[in-house]
Amino acid sequence: MKKLILFAIIFNFIGFNSIYGQELIGFTEELPGLIELDGDQLKGPIVDKVRKIFKKANLKENLKVYPWARSYEMAKREKNYFVFPMAKNAEREKYFNFVGVLFHINTYLYQKTESIIKIKTLEEAKKYSICVVRNDVRDQYLTEKNFPNIVRFSDQSEAIHGLIAKKCDFAICAENIEYIWKKNVKENLNYLVKKSFHVKEINGERYLSISKQTDAEIINKLVLAMKEINK
């Protein structure tokens, strides 16, 4: 009997160490005002919140900055990989568990200031070409709704510059693109580009998400930690 108890203790200890000794790899992208690179240091309120969640869950994290499409493809197939922030949709729920909401952000169609195009619904935008970030939630939504003229770019800044270069009639971006202009672009883009249509069809909630390949116990610990922090 004592041997069985000792075996159970050792087994549980090994299981505990195997979970808590693992390092989870997190992918994110720069979102000025929320997630920023200062030299080689990642900082910002969302970064702080994610680190706080992992600390509360007693889990190790290693955060990396990569282009969105690359991060998504790597993380969806690998155990112990997580991505933030991520919008939720049916396609992504095949590959990720959504731990909880980190923040909310709206999506807009932008157009050149001199453009005379006017639309009252998103459906009307099907007549026009739209610059979008490859494989992000806006790209996936427009593709699902059979928008015929999508021009894809690696990130939001490139999508806006595609609009300026007349490669499309609209660019569809999160409203934080306006912070990106202020930080990364020397010229003032406000006279070149204007916000033209609020895309309410795309949910503004942005989540901490983790690959479904990851152990359920780790996922549950993150969910509980986030609930505690959000109280």
C-alpha positions in Angstrom: 0.0 0.0 0.0 2.8 2.4 0.9 4.5 1.6 -2.4 1.3 2.5 -4.3 1.0 5.8 -2.4 4.7 6.6 -3.1 4.2 5.7 -6.8 1.1 8.0 -7.0 3.1 10.9 -5.4 6.0 10.4 -7.8 3.7 10.2 -10.7 1.8 13.3 -9.8 5.1 15.2 -9.2 6.4 14.2 -12.6 3.1 15.3 -14.2 3.3 18.6 -12.3 6.9 19.2 -13.5 6.2 18.2 -17.0 3.4 20.8 -17.3 5.0 23.6 -15.3 8.4 23.0 -16.9 7.2 23.6 -20.4 7.7 26.9 -22.1 4.8 28.2 -24.2 5.7 30.2 -27.3 3.6 33.2 -28.0 3.3 35.1 -31.3 2.1 38.7 -31.6 2.4 41.8 -33.8 3.1 45.4 -33.1 0.0 47.4 -32.3 1.1 50.9 -31.3 -0.4 52.0 -28.0 -1.1 48.3 -27.1 1.9 46.2 -28.2 5.2 47.8 -29.1 8.8 46.8 -29.6 11.4 49.0 -27.8 14.7 47.8 -29.2 14.4 44.1 -28.5 12.0 44.5 -25.6 8.3 43.9 -26.1 6.1 46.2 -24.0 2.6 47.7 -23.7 -0.6 47.2 -21.7 -1.6 44.0 -23.6 1.8 42.5 -23.3 1.7 43.2 -19.5 -1.7 41.6 -19.3 -0.7 38.4 -21.1 2.4 38.1 -18.9 0.3 38.6 -15.8 -2.1 35.8 -16.9 0.8 33.4 -17.4 2.4 34.3 -14.1 -1.0 33.8 -12.4 -1.3 30.4 -14.0 2.3 29.6 -13.0 3.3 28.9 -16.6 6.4 30.0 -18.6 6.0 32.1 -21.8 8.3 33.3 -24.5 6.9 36.1 -26.6 7.9 36.7 -30.3 6.9 39.3 -32.9 6.2 37.9 -36.4 4.0 38.9 -39.3 0.4 37.8 -38.7 0.0 35.2 -41.5 3.2 33.4 -40.5 2.3 33.4 -36.8 -1.1 32.0 -37.5 0.1 29.2 -39.7 2.9 28.2 -37.3 0.7 28.3 -34.2 -2.3 26.4 -35.4 -0.3 23.2 -36.0 2.0 23.2 -32.9 1.5 22.2 -29.3 2.2 24.9 -26.7 1.9 27.8 -29.2 -0.4 30.8 -28.6 -1.3 33.9 -30.5 -2.5 37.3 -29.3 -4.5 39.3 -30.1 -6.8 37.1 -32.3 -10.3 37.7 -33.5 -12.6 34.7 -33.2 -14.4 33.0 -36.1 -15.6 29.5 -37.0 -12.5 28.7 -39.1 -10.1 29.6 -36.3 -12.0 27.7 -33.7 -11.0 24.5 -35.6 -7.4 25.1 -34.5 -7.4 27.3 -31.4 -9.0 27.5 -28.0 -9.9 31.1 -27.1 -8.8 31.8 -23.5 -10.5 35.1 -23.1 -11.0 38.7 -24.4 -8.0 41.0 -24.1 -9.5 44.1 -25.6 -12.0 45.5 -28.2 -11.2 47.3 -31.4 -13.4 48.4 -34.3 -12.9 47.7 -38.1 -13.3 50.3 -40.8 -13.1 50.7 -44.5 -10.6 53.5 -45.4 -10.4 55.3 -48.7 -8.4 58.0 -50.3 -9.4 61.5 -49.3 -10.2 62.6 -52.8 -12.3 59.4 -53.5 -16.0 60.2 -54.2 -17.2 56.6 -53.6 -20.0 56.3 -51.1 -21.5 53.2 -49.7 -24.3 52.6 -47.2 -23.7 48.8 -46.6 -20.7 46.5 -46.7 -22.5 44.6 -49.5 -22.2 47.6 -51.7 -18.4 47.4 -51.4 -18.4 44.2 -53.4 -18.3 46.4 -56.5 -14.9 47.8 -55.5 -11.4 46.4 -54.8 -10.3 46.1 -51.2 -6.8 45.9 -49.7 -6.6 43.6 -46.7 -4.1 41.8 -44.5 -3.5 38.3 -45.8 -5.3 35.6 -43.7 -6.5 38.0 -41.0 -10.1 38.0 -39.7 -11.1 40.7 -42.3 -9.6 38.7 -45.2 -11.4 35.5 -44.0 -14.7 37.3 -43.6 -14.6 38.9 -47.0 -13.5 35.6 -48.6 -16.4 33.8 -46.9 -18.8 36.4 -48.2 -17.5 36.0 -51.8 -16.0 39.5 -52.2 -14.5 39.2 -55.7 -11.7 41.9 -55.7 -9.4 41.3 -52.7 -5.8 42.6 -52.8 -3.7 41.0 -50.1 -0.8 42.4 -48.1 1.5 41.3 -45.3 0.3 43.8 -42.7 -2.0 46.8 -42.1 0.6 49.4 -43.0 1.2 47.7 -46.4 -2.5 47.5 -47.0 -2.9 51.3 -46.4 0.1 52.0 -48.6 -1.5 49.8 -51.3 -4.6 52.1 -51.0 -2.5 55.2 -51.4 -0.7 53.7 -54.4 -4.2 53.1 -56.0 -3.9 49.3 -55.9 -7.5 49.2 -54.5 -10.5 51.4 -53.8 -10.7 50.7 -50.1 -8.5 49.2 -47.3 -10.1 47.3 -44.5 -8.2 47.7 -41.2 -8.6 47.9 -37.5 -8.8 51.5 -36.2 -5.4 51.2 -34.6 -3.9 51.7 -38.0 -4.2 55.4 -37.2 -1.8 55.0 -34.3 0.6 53.1 -36.7 0.5 56.1 -39.1 1.5 58.5 -36.2 4.4 56.3 -35.1 5.9 54.8 -38.2 5.2 57.2 -41.1 7.0 60.5 -41.4 4.4 62.1 -43.6 0.9 63.0 -42.4 -1.5 60.5 -44.0 -4.6 62.2 -42.7 -4.8 64.3 -45.9 -4.3 61.2 -48.0 -6.6 58.7 -46.4 -10.0 59.0 -44.6 -12.1 56.6 -42.5 -15.2 56.0 -44.5 -17.4 53.1 -43.2 -17.7 51.2 -39.9 -17.7 47.5 -40.5 -20.0 46.3 -37.7 -20.2 42.8 -39.2 -16.7 42.0 -37.9 -16.6 41.4 -34.2 -14.2 43.8 -32.4 -13.3 41.4 -29.5 -9.6 40.3 -29.6 -8.6 37.2 -27.7 -5.7 35.4 -26.2 -5.8 32.1 -28.1 -3.8 28.9 -27.8 -3.3 25.9 -30.1 -5.8 23.0 -29.6 -2.7 20.7 -29.6 -1.8 22.0 -26.2 -2.6 19.9 -23.1 -6.1 20.6 -21.7 -4.7 21.2 -18.2 -2.6 24.1 -19.5 -5.5 25.6 -21.3 -7.8 25.4 -18.3 -5.1 27.0 -16.1 -4.9 30.0 -18.4 -8.7 30.3 -18.6 -9.0 30.3 -14.8 -6.0 32.7 -14.4 -7.6 35.2 -16.9 -11.0 35.0 -15.1 -9.2 35.9 -11.8 -7.4 38.8 -13.4 -10.5 40.2 -15.0 -12.5 40.2 -11.8 
